[in-house]
Amino acid sequence: MMDMPDKARRLNWLILLGMLLTLNRALLLTPQAMVDLSPPPTPTSTATPIPPTRTPTPTCTPGRWEAGSVQVPATNVEIRYQVYLPLCGDPARRYPALYLVHGYPYDLTHWDQLGIDEAMEAGIRAGRWPPFLIVLPGFPDDLYLYTSGGPGSVEAAMMEVLIPHIEASYPAERARWARAIGGISRGGVWALEIALRHPEAFASVGGHSPALSVNQAPPAYDPFQLAQEADLQGLRIYLDAGDTDWALAGTQQLAEILKARGVPIRLEIHPGGHEDTLWAQALEAYLDFYTEPWRGLGQ
């Protein structure tokens, strides 16, 4: 038989247990006491957001002129020049080079004034021509007017000094196929004399209104004589003049000599005289000719 203290102790535990059960039931049934299991709200940040990283868009390097000069060894003769580095040029590549000799009484800026760089860039942008260098040399009158070829002349300065300097200083391809030379009037005579005496060095030559009829060169440097005797295999030749150009007769005479030898040439007669307007309007035709061997070179 359970004594009284044990009964009282058991009764107290039962009463306490009942109170706890009643309290727990009240808590479970009270809405305010229910646990909120929804995710907490995202806190508002006061930090400045970091913009996403963007890959920079490649830019196309614009074409530009660079000016320089080179000294002819053992003389006081300085050859000034301008080089046009092409639109979208790749510094890891080497490019063909077009050497253009000015007319008289102009200087090395003559072709620039005609718009050669604007014509070139428009053609490159249109995919008509690949990128290439333009080199505009300028010569003192002592060389330009009063020599005809050989040592101490424009020919020697070009072949022995200027072209090696350009190919060492700029991304110009060192190969025959990558060189072309042309000139206007007296400069056209020089371009023809140089290329006809060095056909192994150039892919193409252009005489634009060449002043052949007033050229008084010894036979060894005379384009008429060279056209009859030189081995011109592989050299592309372009001749042109205006239909009222005083240089037309000499241009046609040289063309006939070359044709008689079976040398392929291109002869064009444009409307106009011996003037800037004619040469400026023919720039696209000139560049079509010079760049023909260079098409498809990864432009």
Secondary structure, 3 states (H helix, E strand, C coil): CCCHHHHHHHHHHHHHHHHHHHHHHHHHHCHHHCCCCCCCCCCCCCCCCCCCCCCCCCCCCCCEEEEEEEECCCCCCEEEEEEEECCCCCCCCCECEEEEECCCCCCCCHHHHHCHHHHHHHHHHCCCCCCCEEEEEECCHHHHCCCCCCCCCHHHHHHHHHHHHHHHHCCECCCHHHEEEEEECHHHHHHHHHHHHCCCCCCEEEEECCCHHHCCCCHHHCHHHHHHHCCCCCCEEEEEEECCCCCHHHHHHHHHHHHHCCCCEEEEEECCCCCHHHHHHCHHHHHHHHHHHHCCCCC
